[in-house]
Amino acid sequence: MVGLISFVLCIQCNVSAANKQSIITDNELQQAYQLLIENKTQGQHKTKQKIATRKSQVGYGAIQTAKKQIHKKYRWGGSTPRRGFDCSGLMQYAFKSVRVNLPRTAAAQYKYTKRVSLANLKVGDLIFFHTRRTRARVNHVGIYLGGNKFIHAPRKGKRVSVASLNRYWRKKYVCAGRV
């Protein structure tokens, strides 16, 4: 509102100087209002673009960190390259590198993220699975790379690797989430 008032006063000064009048016409007031609204809308659009860009940078940054961990050993409860990773520890480590503090477990990460459909997956989204006979709805997580591939720390005896969203993983799929 303050912006509108100052804008109108500015127009009034210009009109007064040019026409020796102190009255703003309805048309001039409408033009001033339209300019104000357009500028505000453009500013909001730029803000949304900055947020979208930041989110995509977060996803790509986390993927770069996760890729560097490929071939590291699996370790239940592990969350560092030196000790090894379990699935949620790998996600937590990857996102920590881009200053996002994910919770520690796959189930907690599932609750932390915003739901995304399989059809709307973007690079950097987390993919959640139910792989064991446990009460937990979600007990495994990976980070989506695009092209139906994801990085994860599979299980004991395996190493951090890239997997395809093949028939096996689609059967185990619960949902995806965006950080």
PyMOL CGO cylinders between C-alpha atoms (Angstrom):
from pymol import cmd
from pymol.cgo import CYLINDER

trace = [
    CYLINDER, 0.00, 0.00, 0.00, 2.84, 2.38, 0.84, 0.3, 1, 1, 1, 1, 1, 1,
    CYLINDER, 2.84, 2.38, 0.84, 4.34, 1.63, -2.57, 0.3, 1, 1, 1, 1, 1, 1,
    CYLINDER, 4.34, 1.63, -2.57, 1.05, 2.54, -4.26, 0.3, 1, 1, 1, 1, 1, 1,
    CYLINDER, 1.05, 2.54, -4.26, 0.76, 5.80, -2.33, 0.3, 1, 1, 1, 1, 1, 1,
    CYLINDER, 0.76, 5.80, -2.33, 4.31, 6.87, -3.15, 0.3, 1, 1, 1, 1, 1, 1,
    CYLINDER, 4.31, 6.87, -3.15, 3.81, 5.86, -6.77, 0.3, 1, 1, 1, 1, 1, 1,
    CYLINDER, 3.81, 5.86, -6.77, 0.59, 7.90, -6.96, 0.3, 1, 1, 1, 1, 1, 1,
    CYLINDER, 0.59, 7.90, -6.96, 2.27, 10.89, -5.30, 0.3, 1, 1, 1, 1, 1, 1,
    CYLINDER, 2.27, 10.89, -5.30, 5.09, 10.65, -7.83, 0.3, 1, 1, 1, 1, 1, 1,
    CYLINDER, 5.09, 10.65, -7.83, 2.57, 10.69, -10.69, 0.3, 1, 1, 1, 1, 1, 1,
    CYLINDER, 2.57, 10.69, -10.69, 0.73, 13.57, -9.03, 0.3, 1, 1, 1, 1, 1, 1,
    CYLINDER, 0.73, 13.57, -9.03, 3.97, 15.58, -8.88, 0.3, 1, 1, 1, 1, 1, 1,
    CYLINDER, 3.97, 15.58, -8.88, 4.65, 14.90, -12.55, 0.3, 1, 1, 1, 1, 1, 1,
    CYLINDER, 4.65, 14.90, -12.55, 1.07, 15.82, -13.52, 0.3, 1, 1, 1, 1, 1, 1,
    CYLINDER, 1.07, 15.82, -13.52, 1.19, 18.96, -11.38, 0.3, 1, 1, 1, 1, 1, 1,
    CYLINDER, 1.19, 18.96, -11.38, 4.42, 20.11, -12.94, 0.3, 1, 1, 1, 1, 1, 1,
    CYLINDER, 4.42, 20.11, -12.94, 3.27, 19.37, -16.47, 0.3, 1, 1, 1, 1, 1, 1,
    CYLINDER, 3.27, 19.37, -16.47, -0.34, 20.57, -16.31, 0.3, 1, 1, 1, 1, 1, 1,
    CYLINDER, -0.34, 20.57, -16.31, -0.30, 22.87, -13.29, 0.3, 1, 1, 1, 1, 1, 1,
    CYLINDER, -0.30, 22.87, -13.29, -2.99, 20.66, -11.76, 0.3, 1, 1, 1, 1, 1, 1,
    CYLINDER, -2.99, 20.66, -11.76, -3.06, 18.76, -8.49, 0.3, 1, 1, 1, 1, 1, 1,
    CYLINDER, -3.06, 18.76, -8.49, -5.73, 16.25, -9.44, 0.3, 1, 1, 1, 1, 1, 1,
    CYLINDER, -5.73, 16.25, -9.44, -4.96, 12.74, -10.68, 0.3, 1, 1, 1, 1, 1, 1,
    CYLINDER, -4.96, 12.74, -10.68, -7.45, 11.32, -13.16, 0.3, 1, 1, 1, 1, 1, 1,
    CYLINDER, -7.45, 11.32, -13.16, -9.01, 7.89, -12.68, 0.3, 1, 1, 1, 1, 1, 1,
    CYLINDER, -9.01, 7.89, -12.68, -7.18, 6.68, -15.78, 0.3, 1, 1, 1, 1, 1, 1,
    CYLINDER, -7.18, 6.68, -15.78, -3.78, 7.70, -14.38, 0.3, 1, 1, 1, 1, 1, 1,
    CYLINDER, -3.78, 7.70, -14.38, -4.57, 6.09, -11.05, 0.3, 1, 1, 1, 1, 1, 1,
    CYLINDER, -4.57, 6.09, -11.05, -5.59, 2.87, -12.84, 0.3, 1, 1, 1, 1, 1, 1,
    CYLINDER, -5.59, 2.87, -12.84, -2.33, 2.89, -14.84, 0.3, 1, 1, 1, 1, 1, 1,
    CYLINDER, -2.33, 2.89, -14.84, -0.29, 3.38, -11.68, 0.3, 1, 1, 1, 1, 1, 1,
    CYLINDER, -0.29, 3.38, -11.68, -2.10, 0.51, -9.99, 0.3, 1, 1, 1, 1, 1, 1,
    CYLINDER, -2.10, 0.51, -9.99, -1.55, -1.80, -12.99, 0.3, 1, 1, 1, 1, 1, 1,
    CYLINDER, -1.55, -1.80, -12.99, 2.18, -1.02, -13.03, 0.3, 1, 1, 1, 1, 1, 1,
    CYLINDER, 2.18, -1.02, -13.03, 2.40, -1.74, -9.31, 0.3, 1, 1, 1, 1, 1, 1,
    CYLINDER, 2.40, -1.74, -9.31, 0.60, -5.08, -9.69, 0.3, 1, 1, 1, 1, 1, 1,
    CYLINDER, 0.60, -5.08, -9.69, 2.76, -6.10, -12.68, 0.3, 1, 1, 1, 1, 1, 1,
    CYLINDER, 2.76, -6.10, -12.68, 5.96, -5.35, -10.77, 0.3, 1, 1, 1, 1, 1, 1,
    CYLINDER, 5.96, -5.35, -10.77, 4.74, -7.27, -7.73, 0.3, 1, 1, 1, 1, 1, 1,
    CYLINDER, 4.74, -7.27, -7.73, 3.75, -10.28, -9.86, 0.3, 1, 1, 1, 1, 1, 1,
    CYLINDER, 3.75, -10.28, -9.86, 7.11, -10.27, -11.65, 0.3, 1, 1, 1, 1, 1, 1,
    CYLINDER, 7.11, -10.27, -11.65, 8.87, -10.17, -8.30, 0.3, 1, 1, 1, 1, 1, 1,
    CYLINDER, 8.87, -10.17, -8.30, 6.88, -13.17, -7.04, 0.3, 1, 1, 1, 1, 1, 1,
    CYLINDER, 6.88, -13.17, -7.04, 7.65, -15.07, -10.26, 0.3, 1, 1, 1, 1, 1, 1,
    CYLINDER, 7.65, -15.07, -10.26, 11.38, -14.39, -9.81, 0.3, 1, 1, 1, 1, 1, 1,
    CYLINDER, 11.38, -14.39, -9.81, 11.17, -15.55, -6.19, 0.3, 1, 1, 1, 1, 1, 1,
    CYLINDER, 11.17, -15.55, -6.19, 9.49, -18.80, -7.27, 0.3, 1, 1, 1, 1, 1, 1,
    CYLINDER, 9.49, -18.80, -7.27, 12.19, -19.28, -9.92, 0.3, 1, 1, 1, 1, 1, 1,
    CYLINDER, 12.19, -19.28, -9.92, 14.91, -18.77, -7.30, 0.3, 1, 1, 1, 1, 1, 1,
    CYLINDER, 14.91, -18.77, -7.30, 13.26, -21.33, -5.01, 0.3, 1, 1, 1, 1, 1, 1,
    CYLINDER, 13.26, -21.33, -5.01, 12.89, -23.84, -7.87, 0.3, 1, 1, 1, 1, 1, 1,
    CYLINDER, 12.89, -23.84, -7.87, 16.51, -23.28, -8.89, 0.3, 1, 1, 1, 1, 1, 1,
    CYLINDER, 16.51, -23.28, -8.89, 17.69, -23.77, -5.30, 0.3, 1, 1, 1, 1, 1, 1,
    CYLINDER, 17.69, -23.77, -5.30, 15.70, -27.02, -5.01, 0.3, 1, 1, 1, 1, 1, 1,
    CYLINDER, 15.70, -27.02, -5.01, 17.17, -28.40, -8.22, 0.3, 1, 1, 1, 1, 1, 1,
    CYLINDER, 17.17, -28.40, -8.22, 20.67, -27.37, -7.10, 0.3, 1, 1, 1, 1, 1, 1,
    CYLINDER, 20.67, -27.37, -7.10, 20.10, -29.18, -3.82, 0.3, 1, 1, 1, 1, 1, 1,
    CYLINDER, 20.10, -29.18, -3.82, 19.08, -32.37, -5.65, 0.3, 1, 1, 1, 1, 1, 1,
    CYLINDER, 19.08, -32.37, -5.65, 22.01, -32.23, -8.07, 0.3, 1, 1, 1, 1, 1, 1,
    CYLINDER, 22.01, -32.23, -8.07, 24.47, -31.44, -5.31, 0.3, 1, 1, 1, 1, 1, 1,
    CYLINDER, 24.47, -31.44, -5.31, 23.22, -34.35, -3.21, 0.3, 1, 1, 1, 1, 1, 1,
    CYLINDER, 23.22, -34.35, -3.21, 23.53, -36.66, -6.23, 0.3, 1, 1, 1, 1, 1, 1,
    CYLINDER, 23.53, -36.66, -6.23, 27.12, -35.55, -6.86, 0.3, 1, 1, 1, 1, 1, 1,
    CYLINDER, 27.12, -35.55, -6.86, 27.99, -36.40, -3.25, 0.3, 1, 1, 1, 1, 1, 1,
    CYLINDER, 27.99, -36.40, -3.25, 26.13, -39.73, -3.44, 0.3, 1, 1, 1, 1, 1, 1,
    CYLINDER, 26.13, -39.73, -3.44, 27.93, -40.65, -6.70, 0.3, 1, 1, 1, 1, 1, 1,
    CYLINDER, 27.93, -40.65, -6.70, 31.27, -40.18, -4.98, 0.3, 1, 1, 1, 1, 1, 1,
    CYLINDER, 31.27, -40.18, -4.98, 30.21, -42.86, -2.50, 0.3, 1, 1, 1, 1, 1, 1,
    CYLINDER, 30.21, -42.86, -2.50, 29.60, -45.55, -5.13, 0.3, 1, 1, 1, 1, 1, 1,
    CYLINDER, 29.60, -45.55, -5.13, 31.50, -48.73, -4.22, 0.3, 1, 1, 1, 1, 1, 1,
    CYLINDER, 31.50, -48.73, -4.22, 31.71, -47.78, -0.54, 0.3, 1, 1, 1, 1, 1, 1,
    CYLINDER, 31.71, -47.78, -0.54, 30.77, -50.69, 1.70, 0.3, 1, 1, 1, 1, 1, 1,
    CYLINDER, 30.77, -50.69, 1.70, 27.36, -51.15, 3.26, 0.3, 1, 1, 1, 1, 1, 1,
    CYLINDER, 27.36, -51.15, 3.26, 27.23, -50.89, 7.02, 0.3, 1, 1, 1, 1, 1, 1,
    CYLINDER, 27.23, -50.89, 7.02, 24.02, -50.96, 9.05, 0.3, 1, 1, 1, 1, 1, 1,
    CYLINDER, 24.02, -50.96, 9.05, 23.80, -47.66, 10.94, 0.3, 1, 1, 1, 1, 1, 1,
    CYLINDER, 23.80, -47.66, 10.94, 26.67, -46.23, 8.87, 0.3, 1, 1, 1, 1, 1, 1,
    CYLINDER, 26.67, -46.23, 8.87, 26.63, -42.64, 7.73, 0.3, 1, 1, 1, 1, 1, 1,
    CYLINDER, 26.63, -42.64, 7.73, 30.20, -41.78, 6.72, 0.3, 1, 1, 1, 1, 1, 1,
    CYLINDER, 30.20, -41.78, 6.72, 32.47, -42.78, 3.83, 0.3, 1, 1, 1, 1, 1, 1,
    CYLINDER, 32.47, -42.78, 3.83, 35.05, -44.13, 6.26, 0.3, 1, 1, 1, 1, 1, 1,
    CYLINDER, 35.05, -44.13, 6.26, 32.70, -46.45, 8.16, 0.3, 1, 1, 1, 1, 1, 1,
    CYLINDER, 32.70, -46.45, 8.16, 30.31, -47.22, 5.31, 0.3, 1, 1, 1, 1, 1, 1,
    CYLINDER, 30.31, -47.22, 5.31, 26.66, -46.42, 4.72, 0.3, 1, 1, 1, 1, 1, 1,
    CYLINDER, 26.66, -46.42, 4.72, 23.24, -47.84, 5.17, 0.3, 1, 1, 1, 1, 1, 1,
    CYLINDER, 23.24, -47.84, 5.17, 20.56, -46.46, 2.83, 0.3, 1, 1, 1, 1, 1, 1,
    CYLINDER, 20.56, -46.46, 2.83, 19.30, -43.62, 5.02, 0.3, 1, 1, 1, 1, 1, 1,
    CYLINDER, 19.30, -43.62, 5.02, 22.80, -42.75, 6.22, 0.3, 1, 1, 1, 1, 1, 1,
    CYLINDER, 22.80, -42.75, 6.22, 23.84, -42.28, 2.59, 0.3, 1, 1, 1, 1, 1, 1,
    CYLINDER, 23.84, -42.28, 2.59, 20.88, -39.95, 1.95, 0.3, 1, 1, 1, 1, 1, 1,
    CYLINDER, 20.88, -39.95, 1.95, 21.56, -38.00, 5.12, 0.3, 1, 1, 1, 1, 1, 1,
    CYLINDER, 21.56, -38.00, 5.12, 25.25, -37.64, 4.20, 0.3, 1, 1, 1, 1, 1, 1,
    CYLINDER, 25.25, -37.64, 4.20, 24.49, -36.60, 0.60, 0.3, 1, 1, 1, 1, 1, 1,
    CYLINDER, 24.49, -36.60, 0.60, 21.97, -33.95, 1.58, 0.3, 1, 1, 1, 1, 1, 1,
    CYLINDER, 21.97, -33.95, 1.58, 24.10, -32.69, 4.45, 0.3, 1, 1, 1, 1, 1, 1,
    CYLINDER, 24.10, -32.69, 4.45, 26.69, -31.72, 1.80, 0.3, 1, 1, 1, 1, 1, 1,
    CYLINDER, 26.69, -31.72, 1.80, 24.14, -29.22, 0.42, 0.3, 1, 1, 1, 1, 1, 1,
    CYLINDER, 24.14, -29.22, 0.42, 23.10, -28.00, 3.88, 0.3, 1, 1, 1, 1, 1, 1,
    CYLINDER, 23.10, -28.00, 3.88, 19.86, -29.97, 4.17, 0.3, 1, 1, 1, 1, 1, 1,
    CYLINDER, 19.86, -29.97, 4.17, 19.50, -31.83, 7.45, 0.3, 1, 1, 1, 1, 1, 1,
    CYLINDER, 19.50, -31.83, 7.45, 17.53, -34.98, 6.75, 0.3, 1, 1, 1, 1, 1, 1,
    CYLINDER, 17.53, -34.98, 6.75, 16.38, -37.19, 9.63, 0.3, 1, 1, 1, 1, 1, 1,
    CYLINDER, 16.38, -37.19, 9.63, 18.41, -40.36, 10.21, 0.3, 1, 1, 1, 1, 1, 1,
    CYLINDER, 18.41, -40.36, 10.21, 16.07, -43.24, 9.27, 0.3, 1, 1, 1, 1, 1, 1,
    CYLINDER, 16.07, -43.24, 9.27, 14.29, -44.05, 6.01, 0.3, 1, 1, 1, 1, 1, 1,
    CYLINDER, 14.29, -44.05, 6.01, 10.92, -43.90, 7.77, 0.3, 1, 1, 1, 1, 1, 1,
    CYLINDER, 10.92, -43.90, 7.77, 11.70, -40.45, 9.23, 0.3, 1, 1, 1, 1, 1, 1,
    CYLINDER, 11.70, -40.45, 9.23, 12.98, -39.22, 5.84, 0.3, 1, 1, 1, 1, 1, 1,
    CYLINDER, 12.98, -39.22, 5.84, 9.71, -40.45, 4.30, 0.3, 1, 1, 1, 1, 1, 1,
    CYLINDER, 9.71, -40.45, 4.30, 7.75, -38.32, 6.79, 0.3, 1, 1, 1, 1, 1, 1,
    CYLINDER, 7.75, -38.32, 6.79, 10.06, -35.31, 6.20, 0.3, 1, 1, 1, 1, 1, 1,
    CYLINDER, 10.06, -35.31, 6.20, 9.60, -35.12, 2.41, 0.3, 1, 1, 1, 1, 1, 1,
    CYLINDER, 9.60, -35.12, 2.41, 6.74, -33.87, 0.26, 0.3, 1, 1, 1, 1, 1, 1,
    CYLINDER, 6.74, -33.87, 0.26, 4.97, -36.66, -1.69, 0.3, 1, 1, 1, 1, 1, 1,
    CYLINDER, 4.97, -36.66, -1.69, 5.65, -36.91, -5.41, 0.3, 1, 1, 1, 1, 1, 1,
    CYLINDER, 5.65, -36.91, -5.41, 4.11, -39.40, -7.84, 0.3, 1, 1, 1, 1, 1, 1,
    CYLINDER, 4.11, -39.40, -7.84, 6.31, -41.83, -9.74, 0.3, 1, 1, 1, 1, 1, 1,
    CYLINDER, 6.31, -41.83, -9.74, 5.31, -40.04, -12.96, 0.3, 1, 1, 1, 1, 1, 1,
    CYLINDER, 5.31, -40.04, -12.96, 6.53, -36.69, -11.57, 0.3, 1, 1, 1, 1, 1, 1,
    CYLINDER, 6.53, -36.69, -11.57, 9.91, -37.80, -10.24, 0.3, 1, 1, 1, 1, 1, 1,
    CYLINDER, 9.91, -37.80, -10.24, 12.72, -35.29, -10.65, 0.3, 1, 1, 1, 1, 1, 1,
    CYLINDER, 12.72, -35.29, -10.65, 16.44, -35.75, -10.30, 0.3, 1, 1, 1, 1, 1, 1,
    CYLINDER, 16.44, -35.75, -10.30, 17.31, -35.58, -6.60, 0.3, 1, 1, 1, 1, 1, 1,
    CYLINDER, 17.31, -35.58, -6.60, 13.97, -36.86, -5.29, 0.3, 1, 1, 1, 1, 1, 1,
    CYLINDER, 13.97, -36.86, -5.29, 14.05, -39.62, -2.70, 0.3, 1, 1, 1, 1, 1, 1,
    CYLINDER, 14.05, -39.62, -2.70, 12.45, -42.97, -3.54, 0.3, 1, 1, 1, 1, 1, 1,
    CYLINDER, 12.45, -42.97, -3.54, 11.07, -45.05, -0.70, 0.3, 1, 1, 1, 1, 1, 1,
    CYLINDER, 11.07, -45.05, -0.70, 10.62, -48.82, -0.57, 0.3, 1, 1, 1, 1, 1, 1,
    CYLINDER, 10.62, -48.82, -0.57, 9.30, -51.56, 1.68, 0.3, 1, 1, 1, 1, 1, 1,
    CYLINDER, 9.30, -51.56, 1.68, 11.81, -54.41, 1.29, 0.3, 1, 1, 1, 1, 1, 1,
    CYLINDER, 11.81, -54.41, 1.29, 11.43, -56.56, 4.41, 0.3, 1, 1, 1, 1, 1, 1,
    CYLINDER, 11.43, -56.56, 4.41, 8.72, -58.10, 6.48, 0.3, 1, 1, 1, 1, 1, 1,
    CYLINDER, 8.72, -58.10, 6.48, 8.64, -55.42, 9.13, 0.3, 1, 1, 1, 1, 1, 1,
    CYLINDER, 8.64, -55.42, 9.13, 5.91, -53.27, 10.58, 0.3, 1, 1, 1, 1, 1, 1,
    CYLINDER, 5.91, -53.27, 10.58, 7.55, -50.16, 9.16, 0.3, 1, 1, 1, 1, 1, 1,
    CYLINDER, 7.55, -50.16, 9.16, 5.85, -49.08, 5.97, 0.3, 1, 1, 1, 1, 1, 1,
    CYLINDER, 5.85, -49.08, 5.97, 9.15, -47.68, 4.66, 0.3, 1, 1, 1, 1, 1, 1,
    CYLINDER, 9.15, -47.68, 4.66, 12.51, -49.33, 5.36, 0.3, 1, 1, 1, 1, 1, 1,
    CYLINDER, 12.51, -49.33, 5.36, 14.67, -48.47, 2.35, 0.3, 1, 1, 1, 1, 1, 1,
    CYLINDER, 14.67, -48.47, 2.35, 15.50, -45.28, 0.45, 0.3, 1, 1, 1, 1, 1, 1,
    CYLINDER, 15.50, -45.28, 0.45, 17.47, -44.18, -2.61, 0.3, 1, 1, 1, 1, 1, 1,
    CYLINDER, 17.47, -44.18, -2.61, 18.03, -40.94, -4.51, 0.3, 1, 1, 1, 1, 1, 1,
    CYLINDER, 18.03, -40.94, -4.51, 16.63, -40.65, -8.04, 0.3, 1, 1, 1, 1, 1, 1,
    CYLINDER, 16.63, -40.65, -8.04, 19.12, -40.01, -10.87, 0.3, 1, 1, 1, 1, 1, 1,
    CYLINDER, 19.12, -40.01, -10.87, 16.67, -39.81, -13.77, 0.3, 1, 1, 1, 1, 1, 1,
    CYLINDER, 16.67, -39.81, -13.77, 16.24, -42.40, -16.51, 0.3, 1, 1, 1, 1, 1, 1,
    CYLINDER, 16.24, -42.40, -16.51, 14.63, -44.85, -14.03, 0.3, 1, 1, 1, 1, 1, 1,
    CYLINDER, 14.63, -44.85, -14.03, 17.88, -45.16, -12.05, 0.3, 1, 1, 1, 1, 1, 1,
    CYLINDER, 17.88, -45.16, -12.05, 18.71, -44.42, -8.42, 0.3, 1, 1, 1, 1, 1, 1,
    CYLINDER, 18.71, -44.42, -8.42, 21.65, -44.63, -6.02, 0.3, 1, 1, 1, 1, 1, 1,
    CYLINDER, 21.65, -44.63, -6.02, 21.29, -46.58, -2.80, 0.3, 1, 1, 1, 1, 1, 1,
    CYLINDER, 21.29, -46.58, -2.80, 23.16, -48.65, -0.22, 0.3, 1, 1, 1, 1, 1, 1,
    CYLINDER, 23.16, -48.65, -0.22, 21.43, -52.02, -0.77, 0.3, 1, 1, 1, 1, 1, 1,
    CYLINDER, 21.43, -52.02, -0.77, 22.21, -54.44, 2.10, 0.3, 1, 1, 1, 1, 1, 1,
    CYLINDER, 22.21, -54.44, 2.10, 24.90, -56.26, 4.05, 0.3, 1, 1, 1, 1, 1, 1,
    CYLINDER, 24.90, -56.26, 4.05, 27.51, -57.74, 1.73, 0.3, 1, 1, 1, 1, 1, 1,
    CYLINDER, 27.51, -57.74, 1.73, 26.78, -55.19, -1.02, 0.3, 1, 1, 1, 1, 1, 1,
    CYLINDER, 26.78, -55.19, -1.02, 28.19, -51.77, -1.79, 0.3, 1, 1, 1, 1, 1, 1,
    CYLINDER, 28.19, -51.77, -1.79, 26.67, -48.39, -2.63, 0.3, 1, 1, 1, 1, 1, 1,
    CYLINDER, 26.67, -48.39, -2.63, 25.51, -48.69, -6.22, 0.3, 1, 1, 1, 1, 1, 1,
    CYLINDER, 25.51, -48.69, -6.22, 23.22, -47.51, -8.98, 0.3, 1, 1, 1, 1, 1, 1,
    CYLINDER, 23.22, -47.51, -8.98, 20.07, -49.59, -9.52, 0.3, 1, 1, 1, 1, 1, 1,
    CYLINDER, 20.07, -49.59, -9.52, 17.26, -49.51, -12.05, 0.3, 1, 1, 1, 1, 1, 1,
    CYLINDER, 17.26, -49.51, -12.05, 13.62, -49.12, -11.15, 0.3, 1, 1, 1, 1, 1, 1,
    CYLINDER, 13.62, -49.12, -11.15, 13.00, -52.55, -12.61, 0.3, 1, 1, 1, 1, 1, 1,
    CYLINDER, 13.00, -52.55, -12.61, 10.15, -54.97, -11.84, 0.3, 1, 1, 1, 1, 1, 1,
    CYLINDER, 10.15, -54.97, -11.84, 11.69, -55.96, -8.48, 0.3, 1, 1, 1, 1, 1, 1,
    CYLINDER, 11.69, -55.96, -8.48, 12.01, -52.37, -7.24, 0.3, 1, 1, 1, 1, 1, 1,
    CYLINDER, 12.01, -52.37, -7.24, 8.63, -51.34, -8.61, 0.3, 1, 1, 1, 1, 1, 1,
    CYLINDER, 8.63, -51.34, -8.61, 7.01, -54.09, -6.56, 0.3, 1, 1, 1, 1, 1, 1,
    CYLINDER, 7.01, -54.09, -6.56, 8.78, -52.78, -3.45, 0.3, 1, 1, 1, 1, 1, 1,
    CYLINDER, 8.78, -52.78, -3.45, 8.10, -49.11, -4.26, 0.3, 1, 1, 1, 1, 1, 1,
    CYLINDER, 8.10, -49.11, -4.26, 6.04, -47.18, -1.67, 0.3, 1, 1, 1, 1, 1, 1,
    CYLINDER, 6.04, -47.18, -1.67, 6.32, -43.57, -2.85, 0.3, 1, 1, 1, 1, 1, 1,
    CYLINDER, 6.32, -43.57, -2.85, 8.70, -40.76, -3.68, 0.3, 1, 1, 1, 1, 1, 1,
    CYLINDER, 8.70, -40.76, -3.68, 9.40, -37.57, -1.78, 0.3, 1, 1, 1, 1, 1, 1,
    CYLINDER, 9.40, -37.57, -1.78, 10.90, -34.20, -2.59, 0.3, 1, 1, 1, 1, 1, 1,
    CYLINDER, 10.90, -34.20, -2.59, 13.15, -32.40, -0.13, 0.3, 1, 1, 1, 1, 1, 1,
]
cmd.load_cgo(trace, "trace")
